[in-house]
Amino acid sequence: MQENDLSEKPAAPRLDLPPITGGLLAAMGFFLLPALCVELFAIPIGQDLSPAELGPLIVCQIPGCLFVLLVALFWPMGLPWLGDFRLWRTIGLYCGFLVLWYPLVIFGYPLLLQWLDTEFESQSHLLYFVGEWDGPLPWFAAFTACIAGPVAEEIMFRGYLTSGLLRFVGRHTSLILVALLFGLFHGPLYALPMFGMGLCFGYLRQSSGGLAAPILVHILHNSHTLLMAWVSPSLIE
């Protein structure tokens, strides 16, 4: 007599794909979905846009950011989240980093650009938040810049990319490589200061063993930068 014991059936094979695979999928959605939104809603793009016209472009980043989060939730592949997260230790490390980072960015980096005969320009999206906020669009743009964007970027850079590189290189090498790519991602003019921020985020990722610490600090950094742009525009001009 043949027994029908379902518990003895072999388990379905699981795909053990490297983290870089999920990272590539997340990156594709991060870049393609905003571009699709721009085309669908005929949003103007270009270098000569006024700050007031940048709002729709910023908000168009939301679908890409949400796609990255969905990929991370349904295809984690060992992606760490909480790790050894300690709130006050994380905030303390970030404040200590700012003590070094701000003088270099405010005083040292402009002098370097002056020596290189290059004019420093504020990030254009920050100029959008200067002045009065009329209607819901600025609030959606602020959500994108302060929450959705940092979460998506940390998932891609300190999540998938770092996890993928750690399979082939050591911790210090992966820290520097990811920070370098993070800096270049923000454009050549801002690559060096954002490389420094990338080192801070990467150190928090590796020291805590999770994404919670760099995500929190990234949100805090973007939020207080946006707040400074709104309260005192002269700081970013």
PAZAPA-4460 file (N, C-alpha, C; in steps of 0.05 Angstrom, whole numbers, plus 32768, in hexadecimal, padded with zeros to 4 digits):
% residues 237
    n_x    n_y    n_z   ca_x   ca_y   ca_z    c_x    c_y    c_z   seq   type   mol
   8011   7FE8   8000   8000   8000   8000   8012   8019   8000     1      M     A
   800B   802C   7FEE   801C   8043   7FEB   8013   805A   7FFD     2      Q     A
   8025   8064   800D   801E   8079   8020   8020   8094   8012     3      E     A
   800C   80A5   8018   800C   80C1   800D   8014   80D4   8023     4      N     A
   802D   80D6   8029   8036   80E8   803E   8042   8100   8031     5      D     A
   8034   8117   8032   803D   812F   8025   8056   813A   8031     6      L     A
   805B   8133   804B   8072   813E   8059   808C   8133   804E     7      S     A
   808A   811C   803F   80A3   810F   8035   80AA   8119   8019     8      E     A
   8099   812B   800E   80A0   8135   7FF4   80B8   8148   7FF5     9      K     A
   80CA   8146   7FE2   80E1   8157   7FE4   80D9   8175   7FE0    10      P     A
   80E8   8186   7FEF   80E2   81A2   7FEE   80EA   81AD   7FD2    11      A     A
   80DB   81C1   7FCA   80E1   81CE   7FB0   80FD   81DC   7FB1    12      A     A
   810C   81D9   7F9C   8127   81E6   7F9D   8125   8204   7F9F    13      P     A
   8137   8211   7FAE   8138   822E   7FB1   814E   8239   7FA0    14      R     A
   8149   8250   7F95   815D   825D   7F85   8170   826D   7F97    15      L     A
   8189   8266   7F96   819D   8275   7FA7   81AC   8288   7F95    16      D     A
   819F   829E   7F8E   81AA   82B2   7F7C   81BA   82C6   7F8C    17      L     A
   81D0   82D1   7F81   81E0   82E4   7F8F   81D1   82FF   7F93    18      P     A
   81D9   830E   7FA8   81CB   8328   7FAD   81CD   833B   7F96    19      P     A
   81E2   833A   7F86   81E5   834D   7F70   81CE   834A   7F5C    20      I     A
   81C2   8332   7F5A   81AC   832D   7F47   8194   833E   7F4F    21      T     A
   818D   833D   7F69   8177   834E   7F73   817E   836B   7F70    22      G     A
   8197   8372   7F75   819F   838D   7F72   819C   8398   7F56    23      G     A
   81A2   8387   7F42   819F   8390   7F26   8181   8394   7F20    24      L     A
   8170   8382   7F29   8153   8385   7F25   8149   839E   7F33    25      L     A
   8152   83A3   7F4B   8149   83BB   7F5A   8153   83D4   7F4B    26      A     A
   816C   83D4   7F42   8177   83EC   7F34   8168   83F1   7F1A    27      A     A
   8160   83DC   7F0C   8151   83E0   7EF3   8137   83EE   7EF8    28      M     A
   8128   83E5   7F0D   810F   83F2   7F14   8113   840E   7F1E    29      G     A
   8129   8413   7F2D   812E   842D   7F38   8133   8442   7F23    30      F     A
   813F   843A   7F0C   8144   844D   7EF7   812E   844E   7EE1    31      F     A
   8123   8436   7EDB   8110   8435   7EC5   80F5   843F   7ECC    32      L     A
   80EB   843A   7EE4   80D0   8442   7EEB   80CD   8461   7EEC    33      L     A
   80E0   846F   7EF8   80DE   848D   7EF6   80DF   8497   7ED9    34      P     A
   80F0   848B   7EC9   80F1   8493   7EAD   80D6   848E   7E9F    35      A     A
   80CA   8478   7EA6   80AF   8472   7E9A   809B   8487   7EA3    36      L     A
   809B   848E   7EBC   8089   84A3   7EC6   808D   84BD   7EB8    37      C     A
   80A6   84C4   7EB4   80AC   84DE   7EA6   80A0   84DD   7E8A    38      V     A
   80A2   84C6   7E7C   8097   84C4   7E61   8078   84C4   7E61    39      E     A
   806C   84B5   7E74   804F   84B3   7E75   8042   84CE   7E7B    40      L     A
   804E   84DD   7E8D   8041   84F7   7E95   804E   850F   7E87    41      F     A
   805F   850A   7E73   806B   851F   7E63   8077   8535   7E75    42      A     A
   8088   852C   7E88   8094   853F   7E9B   80AE   854A   7E8E    43      I     A
   80B1   8564   7E8D   80C9   856F   7E80   80E2   8568   7E8F    44      P     A
   80F7   8563   7E80   8111   855E   7E8C   8126   856F   7E7E    45      I     A
   813D   8572   7E8A   8152   8582   7E7E   8161   8592   7E93    46      G     A
   8178   859D   7E8A   8189   85AC   7E9C   817E   85C8   7EA2    47      Q     A
   816D   85D3   7E91   8164   85EE   7E93   8149   85F1   7EA2    48      D     A
   8141   85DC   7EB1   8128   85DE   7EC0   812B   85F0   7ED8    49      L     A
   8116   85FF   7EDE   8117   8610   7EF6   8113   85FE   7F0F    50      S     A
   811B   8606   7F26   8117   85F6   7F3F   80FA   85EE   7F43    51      P     A
   80E7   8600   7F3C   80CA   85FA   7F40   80C1   85E3   7F2E    52      A     A
   80CF   85DD   7F18   80C7   85C8   7F06   80D3   85AD   7F0D    53      E     A
   80E3   85AC   7F22   80F0   8593   7F2A   80DF   8581   7F3A    54      L     A
   80C9   858B   7F46   80B8   857B   7F57   80AE   8561   7F4B    55      G     A
   80A1   8563   7F33   8098   854A   7F27   80AE   8536   7F21    56      P     A
   80C6   853F   7F1A   80DC   852D   7F15   80E4   851E   7F2E    57      L     A
   80E4   852D   7F45   80EB   8520   7F5E   80D6   850B   7F66    58      I     A
   80BD   8512   7F63   80A7   8500   7F6B   80A7   84E7   7F5A    59      V     A
   80B0   84EA   7F41   80B0   84D2   7F2F   80C4   84BD   7F38    60      C     A
   80D5   84C3   7F4C   80E7   84AF   7F57   80D9   849B   7F69    61      Q     A
   80C0   84A2   7F72   80B3   8491   7F86   80AE   8475   7F7B    62      I     A
   80A3   8471   7F63   809F   8455   7F5A   80B8   8445   7F59    63      P     A
   80CE   8451   7F51   80E8   8442   7F51   80F0   843A   7F6D    64      G     A
   80ED   844C   7F80   80F4   8447   7F9C   80E3   8431   7FA8    65      C     A
   80C9   8431   7FA2   80B7   841D   7FAC   80BD   8401   7FA0    66      L     A
   80C5   8402   7F86   80CD   83E9   7F79   80E5   83DC   7F87    67      F     A
   80F9   83ED   7F8E   8111   83E3   7F9C   8109   83D6   7FB6    68      V     A
   80F7   83E3   7FC5   80EE   83D8   7FDF   80E0   83BE   7FDB    69      L     A
   80CF   83BC   7FC7   80C0   83A3   7FC2   80D3   838C   7FBB    70      L     A
   80E7   8392   7FAA   80FB   837D   7FA4   8109   8374   7FBD    71      V     A
   8111   8386   7FCE   811F   837F   7FE7   810D   836E   7FFA    72      A     A
   80F3   8374   7FFA   80E1   8366   800C   80DB   834A   8002    73      L     A
   80D7   8347   7FE8   80CF   832D   7FDD   80E7   831D   7FD2    74      F     A
   80FE   8329   7FCF   8116   831A   7FC5   812E   8323   7FD6    75      W     A
   812D   831D   7FF0   8142   8329   8001   815E   831D   7FFD    76      P     A
   8160   8303   7FF8   8179   82F5   7FF3   818E   82FB   8008    77      M     A
   8186   82F9   8021   8198   82FE   8037   819D   831B   803E    78      G     A
   818E   832D   8033   8191   834A   8038   818C   8350   8055    79      L     A
   819F   835B   8064   819B   8360   8080   818B   837A   8084    80      P     A
   817A   837A   8098   816A   8392   809E   8171   839E   80B9    81      W     A
   816A   8392   80CE   816E   839E   80E8   818B   839C   80F1    82      L     A
   8196   8384   80F2   81B1   8380   80FB   81B3   8387   8119    83      G     A
   81CB   8390   8121   81CF   8399   813D   81CA   83B7   813E    84      D     A
   81B1   83BF   813A   81AA   83DB   8138   81A8   83E7   8154    85      F     A
   81B7   83FD   8159   81B5   840C   8172   81B1   8429   816B    86      R     A
   819A   8434   8173   8192   844E   816A   81A5   8464   8172    87      L     A
   81AC   8466   818B   81BD   847C   8194   81DA   8479   818B    88      W     A
   81E3   8461   8189   81FE   845D   817E   81FE   8466   8160    89      R     A
   81E9   8460   8151   81E8   8468   8135   81E7   8486   8133    90      T     A
   81D7   8493   8142   81D5   84B0   8141   81EF   84BD   814A    91      I     A
   81FC   84B2   815E   8215   84BC   8168   822B   84BA   8153    92      G     A
   822C   84A4   8145   8240   84A1   8130   823B   84B4   8119    93      L     A
   8222   84B9   8113   821B   84CB   80FD   8223   84E8   8105    94      Y     A
   821D   84F0   811D   8224   850B   8127   8243   850F   8126    95      C     A
   8251   84FA   812F   826E   84FC   812E   8279   84FE   8112    96      G     A
   826C   84F0   80FF   8274   84F2   80E3   826F   850E   80D8    97      F     A
   8258   851B   80E0   8252   8535   80D6   8266   854A   80DF    98      L     A
   8272   8546   80F7   8286   8558   8102   829E   855A   80EF    99      V     A
   82A4   8544   80E2   82BA   8543   80CF   82B1   854A   80B3   100      L     A
   8299   8541   80AB   8290   8543   8090   8288   855F   8088   101      W     A
   827A   856D   8099   8270   8588   8092   8286   859C   808D   102      Y     A
   829B   859E   809F   82B0   85B1   8099   82BE   85AB   807E   103      P     A
   82C2   8591   8078   82CF   858A   805F   82BD   8592   8047   104      L     A
   82A3   858E   8049   8291   8594   8033   828C   85B2   8030   105      V     A
   8289   85C0   8046   8282   85DC   8045   829B   85ED   803E   106      I     A
   82B2   85E6   8049   82CA   85F6   8045   82DE   85E9   8032   107      F     A
   82E5   85CF   8038   82FA   85C2   8029   82F2   85BC   800C   108      G     A
   82DB   85B1   8007   82D3   85A9   7FEC   82D0   85C1   7FD9   109      Y     A
   82C4   85D8   7FE1   82C4   85EF   7FCF   82DF   85F9   7FC8   110      P     A
   82F2   85F8   7FDB   830D   8600   7FD5   831A   85ED   7FC0   111      L     A
   8315   85D4   7FC3   831F   85C0   7FAF   8314   85C6   7F94   112      L     A
   82F9   85CB   7F92   82ED   85D1   7F78   82F8   85EB   7F6D   113      L     A
   82FD   85FF   7F7E   8309   8618   7F75   8325   8613   7F6A   114      Q     A
   8334   8602   7F77   834F   85FC   7F6D   834D   85ED   7F52   115      W     A
   8338   85DD   7F4E   8334   85CF   7F35   8326   85E0   7F20   116      L     A
   8320   85FA   7F27   8312   860C   7F15   82F7   8601   7F0D   117      D     A
   82E8   85F7   7F21   82CE   85EB   7F1D   82BA   85FA   7F30   118      T     A
   82A4   8602   7F25   8290   8611   7F34   827E   85FD   7F43   119      E     A
   827A   8602   7F5D   8269   85F1   7F6D   824C   85FA   7F6A   120      F     A
   823A   85E7   7F65   821E   85ED   7F63   820E   85DB   7F77   121      E     A
   81FA   85E6   7F83   81EA   85D7   7F95   81DA   85C2   7F86   122      S     A
   81D3   85AC   7F92   81C3   8598   7F85   81A8   85A4   7F7E   123      Q     A
   81A0   85A2   7F65   8189   85B0   7F5B   816F   85A9   7F69   124      S     A
   816D   8590   7F72   8154   8588   7F7F   8150   8596   7F9A   125      H     A
   8166   859E   7FA7   8163   85AC   7FC0   8157   85C8   7FBC   126      L     A
   815C   85D4   7FA5   8151   85EF   7FA0   8132   85EE   7F9D   127      L     A
   8127   85D6   7F96   810A   85D4   7F94   80FD   85D8   7FAF   128      Y     A
   810A   85D1   7FC5   80FE   85D3   7FDF   8101   85EE   7FEC   129      F     A
   810E   8601   7FDE   8111   861C   7FE9   80F7   862C   7FE4   130      V     A
   80EE   8639   7FF9   80D6   864A   7FF6   80BD   863C   8000   131      G     A
   80A6   8646   7FF7   808D   863C   8001   8086   8621   7FF4   132      E     A
   8079   8610   8004   8070   85F6   7FFA   8052   85F8   7FF5   133      W     A
   804A   85FA   7FDC   802E   85FC   7FD5   8024   85E2   7FC9   134      D     A
   800F   85D7   7FD6   8003   85BE   7FCC   8012   85A6   7FD6   135      G     A
   8008   858E   7FCD   8014   8575   7FD7   802E   856D   7FC9   136      P     A
   8034   8578   7FB2   804C   8570   7FA3   8066   8572   7FB2   137      L     A
   806B   8589   7FC0   8084   858B   7FCF   8086   8576   7FE5   138      P     A
   806F   856F   7FF1   8070   855B   8006   8077   853F   7FFB   139      W     A
   806B   8539   7FE4   8073   851F   7FD7   8090   851F   7FCF   140      F     A
   809A   8536   7FC5   80B6   8538   7FBE   80C8   8535   7FD7   141      A     A
   80BF   8541   7FED   80CF   853E   8006   80CF   8521   8010   142      A     A
   80B8   8514   800D   80B7   84F7   8014   80CB   84E7   8003   143      F     A
   80CC   84EE   7FE9   80DF   84E0   7FD7   80FC   84E5   7FE0   144      T     A
   8103   84FE   7FE5   811E   8505   7FEB   8127   84FC   8007   145      A     A
   8115   84FB   801A   811C   84F6   8036   8118   84D9   803E   146      C     A
   8105   84CB   8032   80FF   84B0   803B   8102   849B   8025   147      I     A
   80F2   849E   8010   80F2   848A   7FFB   810D   8487   7FED   148      A     A
   8119   849D   7FE7   8134   849C   7FDA   8149   8490   7FEB   149      G     A
   814C   8499   8004   8161   848C   8016   815C   846E   801A   150      P     A
   8144   8466   801E   813E   8449   8022   8147   8439   8009   151      V     A
   813E   8443   7FF1   8145   8435   7FD9   8163   8434   7FD4   152      A     A
   8170   844A   7FD8   818D   844C   7FD3   819D   843A   7FE6   153      E     A
   8194   8438   7FFF   81A2   8427   8012   819E   840A   800C   154      E     A
   8186   8403   8003   8181   83E7   7FFB   8193   83DF   7FE4   155      I     A
   8196   83F1   7FD0   81A7   83EB   7FB9   81C4   83EB   7FC0   156      M     A
   81CE   8400   7FCD   81EB   8403   7FD1   81F5   83F3   7FEA   157      F     A
   81EA   83F9   8001   81F3   83EB   8019   81E6   83D0   801C   158      R     A
   81D1   83CA   800C   81C4   83B0   800D   81CE   839D   7FF8   159      G     A
   81C2   839F   7FE1   81C9   838C   7FCC   81E6   838E   7FC3   160      Y     A
   81EF   83A6   7FBD   820A   83A9   7FB2   8220   83A1   7FC7   161      L     A
   821C   83A9   7FE0   8230   83A2   7FF4   8230   8384   7FF9   162      T     A
   8218   8378   7FFB   8216   835B   7FFF   8222   834C   7FE8   163      S     A
   821E   8356   7FCF   822A   8348   7FB8   8249   834A   7FB8   164      G     A
   8253   8362   7FBE   8270   8366   7FBD   827E   8356   7FD3   165      L     A
   8271   8353   7FEA   827D   8345   8000   8282   8327   7FFA   166      L     A
   8276   831D   7FE5   827B   8302   7FDC   8296   82FF   7FCF   167      R     A
   82A1   8316   7FC6   82BA   8315   7FB6   82D1   8325   7FC2   168      F     A
   82CA   833A   7FD1   82E0   834B   7FDC   82DB   834E   7FFA   169      V     A
   82EF   835A   8007   82ED   835E   8024   82DB   8375   802C   170      G     A
   82D8   8379   8046   82C6   838E   8050   82CF   83AA   8049   171      R     A
   82E9   83AF   804C   82F3   83CA   8046   82F2   83D1   8029   172      H     A
   82F8   83BD   8018   82F6   83C2   7FFB   82DA   83C7   7FF2   173      T     A
   82C7   83B7   7FFC   82AB   83BB   7FF5   82A1   83D6   7FFF   174      S     A
   82AA   83DE   8017   82A2   83F8   8022   82AA   840E   8010   175      L     A
   82C3   840E   8006   82CD   8423   7FF5   82C0   8422   7FDA   176      I     A
   82BD   840A   7FCE   82B1   8408   7FB3   8295   8412   7FB3   177      L     A
   8285   840A   7FC7   8269   8412   7FC8   8266   8430   7FCC   178      V     A
   8277   843B   7FDE   8277   8458   7FE3   827F   8467   7FC9   179      A     A
   8292   845D   7FBA   829A   846A   7FA1   8283   846A   7F8D   180      L     A
   8275   8453   7F8A   825F   8452   7F78   8248   8463   7F81   181      L     A
   8244   8465   7F9B   822F   8476   7FA7   8235   8493   7FA1   182      F     A
   824F   849B   7FA2   8256   84B6   7F9C   8251   84BD   7F7F   183      G     A
   825A   84AB   7F6D   8257   84AF   7F50   8239   84B0   7F48   184      L     A
   8229   84A1   7F57   820C   84A0   7F52   81FF   84BC   7F55   185      F     A
   820B   84CC   7F66   8200   84E7   7F6B   820C   84FC   7F59   186      H     A
   821D   84F4   7F46   8227   8507   7F32   8244   850E   7F38   187      G     A
   8253   8515   7F23   8270   851A   7F26   8276   8531   7F39   188      P     A
   8266   8546   7F39   826B   855E   7F49   8268   8558   7F67   189      L     A
   8257   8545   7F6E   8252   853F   7F8A   825D   8524   7F92   190      Y     A
   826D   8517   7F80   8276   84FC   7F85   8288   84FB   7F9E   191      A     A
   829A   850E   7FA2   82AC   850D   7FB9   829E   850F   7FD4   192      L     A
   828D   8524   7FD8   827F   8525   7FF2   826C   850E   7FF6   193      P     A
   825F   8504   7FE1   824D   84ED   7FE4   825C   84D3   7FE8   194      M     A
   8275   84D3   7FDE   8286   84BC   7FE5   828B   84BB   8003   195      F     A
   828F   84D2   800F   8292   84D3   802C   8279   84CA   803A   196      G     A
   8261   84D2   8031   8248   84C9   803C   8245   84AB   8039   197      M     A
   824E   84A1   8021   824C   8484   801C   825D   8474   802F   198      G     A
   8275   847F   8037   8286   8472   804A   8277   8470   8065   199      L     A
   826A   8486   806D   825B   8486   8086   8244   8471   8086   200      C     A
   8234   8471   8071   821E   845E   806F   8229   8441   806E   201      F     A
   823F   843D   805F   824A   8422   805D   8255   8419   8078   202      G     A
   8262   842B   8087   826D   8423   80A1   8256   841B   80B4   203      Y     A
   8240   842A   80B3   8229   8423   80C4   821D   8408   80BB   204      L     A
   821D   8403   80A1   8213   83E9   8098   8224   83D2   80A2   205      R     A
   823E   83D5   80A0   8250   83BF   80A8   8253   83BD   80C6   206      Q     A
   8252   83D3   80D5   8255   83D1   80F2   823C   83C7   80FF   207      S     A
   8225   83CD   80F4   820C   83C3   8100   8203   83A9   80F4   208      S     A
   820D   83A2   80DD   8205   8389   80D0   81E9   838A   80C4   209      G     A
   81DE   83A2   80C0   81C3   83A4   80B5   81BF   83BF   80A6   210      G     A
   81A8   83C2   809B   81A2   83DA   808B   8194   83F0   809B   211      L     A
   818A   83E9   80B3   817A   83FD   80C2   818B   8416   80C8   212      A     A
   81A4   8412   80D1   81B5   8429   80D8   81BA   843B   80C1   213      A     A
   81C4   8431   80AA   81C9   8444   8094   81AF   8450   8089   214      P     A
   8199   8442   8089   8180   844D   807F   8178   8464   8091   215      I     A
   8179   8461   80AC   8172   8476   80BE   8183   848F   80BA   216      L     A
   819D   848B   80B9   81B0   84A1   80B6   81AC   84AF   809B   217      V     A
   81A7   84A0   8086   81A2   84AC   806C   8189   84BD   806C   218      H     A
   8174   84B3   8079   815B   84C2   807C   8160   84DC   808C   219      I     A
   816F   84DA   80A2   8175   84F1   80B2   8185   8506   80A3   220      L     A
   8199   84FC   8094   81AA   850E   8085   819A   851D   806F   221      H     A
   818B   850F   805F   817B   851C   804A   8166   852F   8056   222      N     A
   815B   8527   806D   8146   8538   8079   8151   8552   8084   223      S     A
   8168   8550   8091   8172   8569   809C   817F   857B   8087   224      H     A
   8189   856F   8071   8192   857E   805A   817B   858D   804D   225      T     A
   8165   857F   8049   814D   858C   803D   8143   85A2   8050   226      L     A
   8143   859D   806A   813A   85B1   807D   814B   85CA   807C   227      L     A
   8165   85C6   807A   8177   85DE   8077   8171   85ED   805E   228      M     A
   816B   85DF   8048   8165   85EC   802F   814C   85FD   8031   229      A     A
   8139   85F3   8041   811F   8601   8044   8121   8618   8057   230      W     A
   8130   8614   806D   8132   8629   8082   8146   863F   807A   231      V     A
   815C   8636   8070   8172   864A   8069   817D   8644   804E   232      S     A
   8170   864E   8039   8179   8648   801D   8196   8650   8018   233      P     A
   81A0   8665   8026   81BB   866E   8021   81D0   8659   8026   234      S     A
   81C9   8645   8036   81DC   8630   803C   81E2   861E   8024   235      L     A
   81CF   861C   8012   81D3   860A   7FFB   81D8   861A   7FE1   236      I     A
   81D6   8634   7FE2   81DA   8644   7FCA   81F7   864B   7FC5   237      E     A
***
